[in-house]
Amino acid sequence: MSVRLRSAGTAIDRPVLAAALLAVVVTAVGTLWLGQAALGGRPDYRTVRVDNQAALPLQVDVAGADGGRLGLGLAGPGATTTFREIADPGGTWTFVVSYGGRELLRQPVSAKDLAGRDWTFQIPGDITMKLERQGYR
């Protein structure tokens, strides 16, 4: 009677090989997905200045094409306020100016025009005259 011994480590363990191959494929797909998201999925950010020539502090928002709003903040009276790292909505910026929740101005401005004005949006001084006559300060 003869006994034949197989040397350890010479046979391929198929389930382990399949698991290792699957791990490599999942890692590669995940790396590609993360790379694509990091390079192509981020919006551009801008620094926008608002020149408020009115005598009242005004809330300034940017309305998106989908109807949502991005609140920039409060523009001081008779001052230029700088808002940093604003997500660029694309070709048209629709500025919405309000006081006390009351919309005073909604003005679309093309990104090209805004860039030509050094990313500065100007609020006319007469926009709050009616409110000022009513005693708002």
C-alpha positions as CSV (number, residue, x, y, z in Angstrom):
1,M,0.0,0.0,0.0
2,S,1.3,3.4,-0.9
3,V,0.4,6.7,0.6
4,R,0.6,9.7,-1.6
5,L,1.1,13.1,0.1
6,R,0.3,16.4,-1.5
7,S,2.7,19.2,-0.6
8,A,1.0,22.1,1.3
9,G,0.4,25.3,-0.6
10,T,0.5,24.0,-4.2
11,A,-3.3,23.9,-4.7
12,I,-5.4,27.0,-5.4
13,D,-8.1,27.6,-3.0
14,R,-10.9,28.8,-5.3
15,P,-13.2,30.5,-2.8
16,V,-10.3,32.6,-1.4
17,L,-9.2,33.5,-5.0
18,A,-12.7,34.6,-5.9
19,A,-13.0,36.8,-2.7
20,A,-9.6,38.4,-3.4
21,L,-10.6,39.1,-7.0
22,L,-13.9,40.6,-5.9
23,A,-12.2,42.8,-3.4
24,V,-9.8,44.2,-6.1
25,V,-12.7,44.9,-8.5
26,V,-14.8,46.7,-5.8
27,T,-11.8,48.8,-4.7
28,A,-11.0,49.8,-8.3
29,V,-14.7,50.8,-9.0
30,G,-14.9,52.7,-5.7
31,T,-11.6,54.6,-6.5
32,L,-12.9,55.5,-9.9
33,W,-16.2,56.7,-8.5
34,L,-14.6,58.8,-5.8
35,G,-12.1,60.3,-8.3
36,Q,-14.9,61.2,-10.7
37,A,-17.0,62.8,-7.9
38,A,-14.0,64.8,-6.6
39,L,-13.0,66.1,-10.1
40,G,-16.3,66.7,-11.8
41,G,-19.1,66.9,-9.2
42,R,-18.2,70.1,-7.3
43,P,-19.7,73.5,-8.1
44,D,-17.5,76.5,-8.6
45,Y,-17.4,79.0,-5.8
46,R,-17.4,82.8,-6.2
47,T,-16.8,85.8,-4.1
48,V,-19.7,88.2,-4.7
49,R,-20.0,91.8,-3.5
50,V,-23.3,93.6,-3.0
51,D,-23.3,97.4,-3.2
52,N,-26.3,98.4,-1.2
53,Q,-27.0,102.0,-2.0
54,A,-30.2,102.0,0.0
55,A,-30.5,103.4,3.6
56,L,-31.8,100.2,5.1
57,P,-30.0,96.9,5.7
58,L,-31.3,94.3,3.2
59,Q,-31.4,90.5,3.0
60,V,-29.8,89.3,-0.2
61,D,-30.5,85.8,-1.6
62,V,-29.7,84.1,-4.9
63,A,-32.6,82.1,-6.4
64,G,-31.8,79.0,-8.3
65,A,-33.5,77.8,-11.5
66,D,-35.3,75.1,-9.5
67,G,-36.9,77.7,-7.2
68,G,-34.6,77.2,-4.3
69,R,-32.8,80.0,-2.6
70,L,-29.3,80.4,-1.3
71,G,-29.2,83.1,1.4
72,L,-26.1,85.3,1.1
73,G,-26.8,87.4,4.1
74,L,-27.4,90.9,5.2
75,A,-26.1,93.8,3.1
76,G,-25.4,96.8,5.3
77,P,-27.0,100.2,4.5
78,G,-25.0,102.4,2.1
79,A,-22.1,99.9,2.1
80,T,-20.5,97.2,0.0
81,T,-20.7,93.8,1.6
82,T,-18.6,90.8,0.5
83,F,-20.0,87.3,0.5
84,R,-17.3,84.6,0.1
85,E,-17.5,81.0,-1.2
86,I,-21.0,81.3,-2.9
87,A,-21.9,78.3,-5.0
88,D,-22.1,79.4,-8.6
89,P,-25.7,78.7,-9.9
90,G,-24.5,78.8,-13.5
91,G,-25.3,81.1,-16.4
92,T,-27.8,83.3,-14.6
93,W,-27.8,84.7,-11.1
94,T,-31.2,85.8,-9.8
95,F,-30.7,88.2,-6.9
96,V,-33.7,88.5,-4.5
97,V,-33.5,91.5,-2.1
98,S,-35.9,91.7,0.8
99,Y,-36.5,93.7,4.0
100,G,-38.4,92.1,6.9
101,G,-39.5,89.2,4.7
102,R,-40.9,91.5,2.1
103,E,-39.4,91.1,-1.3
104,L,-38.3,94.4,-2.8
105,L,-36.4,93.3,-5.9
106,R,-35.9,90.2,-8.0
107,Q,-33.3,90.8,-10.7
108,P,-31.7,88.2,-12.9
109,V,-28.1,89.0,-14.0
110,S,-26.1,86.9,-16.4
111,A,-22.9,85.5,-15.0
112,K,-21.0,87.2,-17.9
113,D,-22.4,90.6,-16.9
114,L,-21.7,90.0,-13.2
115,A,-18.1,88.9,-14.0
116,G,-17.8,92.1,-16.1
117,R,-18.7,94.1,-13.0
118,D,-16.1,92.4,-10.9
119,W,-18.8,90.1,-9.4
120,T,-20.5,93.1,-7.8
121,F,-24.3,93.5,-7.7
122,Q,-25.7,96.9,-7.1
123,I,-28.9,97.6,-5.2
124,P,-30.4,101.0,-6.2
125,G,-30.8,103.6,-3.4
126,D,-34.5,104.3,-4.1
127,I,-35.6,100.7,-3.5
128,T,-36.4,101.4,0.2
129,M,-37.8,105.0,-0.1
130,K,-41.4,103.8,0.5
131,L,-40.3,101.9,3.6
132,E,-38.3,104.8,4.8
133,R,-41.3,107.2,4.5
134,Q,-43.2,104.7,6.6
135,G,-40.6,105.1,9.4
136,Y,-38.6,102.0,8.9
137,R,-34.9,102.3,10.0
